[in-house]
Amino acid sequence: MAAQTPDISSVGDALEGLVHQFADPWAFLRELIQNAIDAGSEQIDVRIEHDAERGLMVIEVADAGEGMTREIIDTRLTRLFSSAKEGDYTKIGRFGIGFVSVFAIDPELVCVDTGRAGEWWRVVFRRDRSFERIRLASPVEGTTVRLYKPASAAEVAAAREKARETLEYWCKHVRIELRLDGELMSGAMDVAGLCKVEHAEEGTRLVMALVPELAGLRGYYHGGLTLHEEHDESLPHVAFKLDSRFLEHSMTRDNVIRDENYAKAMAIVGEVARTRLAGEIVAALERCAAGEAIEAEARALLYRGAARQLGRGVVQPEWLRAALVPMLGGPPASLGELRGRPRGSKLWRARVMSPVVERLVAEGQRVVACAGDDEVEALVIAGVGERPVGIEGFCTAVAIDAAAVAGWAALREAMARLIKAAGWKVREVAVGSLNYADSVVADRLAISQASFGEVTPVAEVGLMVSGWLTSARVLVLSAEHPTLLHLRAVAEREPELAAYLAIKAFFLHGELGLATDARLATAAAEARWRRTAT
């Protein structure tokens, strides 16, 4: 049959523009697979072979779809912008130009074998876009497209890799069996992450999960074929893949059309995120707060993701009622409880249970089990509206056994006399433990408190007060400090010297002026003279 001049040959420069409109020439594979899926094929095989003898690369895409009759060949395969798919949301293609993309890799020849309704055809396209149609005597199942292009062995190997990349991106979720040189390329639509939820309704499938990235993946698909993938922060730490009949790709296949149908699909995404995903996150947080073992990274992601949502004002009633916040000295608390605690009471934070925390809890204070600037604190800040006060700025003293306290009598009494002589208001010189869990004063020789065992700001533990308008304090000696243990022994022989040195050591963390030091030394010497003189 003589070569014919189809309509596409008259398009001229416009046709060349269509051929090369895609950024990736290998996108023609996506177009052929799209057409095969629309033709009802349940299996598509892509093969790339090298005819070394002739120096040819043969790329073959074979499907088992319904094939084409002569009428379809004449009106659709060889005629641009004549797609029968227009307005049919069960089909993927819309523009009738997909087949033209096979010329993007500049093949020497393109051969299409197809058959339907008892007629079988071969259509051969040449590089100049002319074609001829040949009737075949033997039956043809579905449609097979072969591209012939001069290539070396190295170029064929590179082409296989490029074909793999193309199929892995554009066709990874097609709901048919797609193979490249026998290897399965298609797979289920999935998202790796926490609290994964899946949603399905007529024409739409959605999978969504919490992910470490702030700007999670947004994948848009139609019939499993990729329309567009991007990363976006509008749903912080949330990734989703959406396959919907509402979605269409742009003519250049580099984006999804953002029209009213896109808005319908995104409304589904928003609803699932607000309800089902939020519910899964809340349930997981409740388990975490109750002490369920979970990897640190997963725990951090759950709290960070929830904090981001609360920070955006996405506050559902169940978020405020659920026991999401781990507490020290009590069961997990809800954000609503922490919001509604008594006016004027502080909200605290600490990593572990400690004497400071025990004292705060005994006083009715609430202590969140977290570290500063971690994900749990972030959730509390977002949900309660304030930053918990860290106990690292506070300390206490822990009582020790009475028998152990008795061994400090000589040093305590000598220090009390010397402090009084110096004019400081100290109600008692006591002994306690400063080396407790999470202590920030474990290295101190002594601390000053308003009363023994209270929660004291670290900024105040070096105070020695005097004057009529000040209240007497308690000086608590560290029962574990090696310097004090040595001075305790010295006090059995030279109590005034030991007391003077202990007071000077206490002021190593503060200020002891020369005049005060001189007055203290003089008082110690006079006390020693009086003791030894008698």
Secondary structure as UniProt FT lines:
FT   HELIX           7..10
FT   HELIX           13..19
FT   HELIX           25..27
FT   HELIX           28..38
FT   TURN            39..40
FT   STRAND          43..51
FT   TURN            52..55
FT   STRAND          56..63
FT   HELIX           70..72
FT   HELIX           73..77
FT   TURN            80..81
FT   TURN            84..87
FT   TURN            89..90
FT   HELIX           98..105
FT   STRAND          109..116
FT   TURN            117..118
FT   STRAND          119..126
FT   TURN            127..128
FT   STRAND          131..135
FT   STRAND          143..150
FT   HELIX           153..170
FT   TURN            172..173
FT   STRAND          177..180
FT   TURN            181..182
FT   STRAND          183..184
FT   STRAND          194..201
FT   TURN            202..203
FT   STRAND          204..210
FT   STRAND          216..222
FT   TURN            223..224
FT   STRAND          225..232
FT   TURN            236..237
FT   STRAND          238..244
FT   TURN            245..246
FT   TURN            251..252
FT   HELIX           260..272
FT   HELIX           273..277
FT   HELIX           278..289
FT   TURN            290..291
FT   HELIX           296..311
FT   TURN            312..313
FT   HELIX           317..321
FT   HELIX           335..339
FT   TURN            343..344
FT   STRAND          347..350
FT   HELIX           355..362
FT   TURN            363..364
FT   STRAND          366..369
FT   TURN            372..373
FT   HELIX           375..384
FT   STRAND          389..390
FT   HELIX           391..393
FT   STRAND          394..395
FT   STRAND          398..399
FT   HELIX           402..406
FT   TURN            407..408
FT   HELIX           409..422
FT   STRAND          426..433
FT   TURN            437..438
FT   TURN            442..443
FT   STRAND          446..449
FT   TURN            452..453
FT   STRAND          456..457
FT   HELIX           458..460
FT   TURN            461..462
FT   TURN            468..469
FT   STRAND          473..478
FT   TURN            479..480
FT   HELIX           482..491
FT   TURN            492..493
FT   HELIX           495..506
FT   HELIX           507..509
FT   HELIX           514..533
//
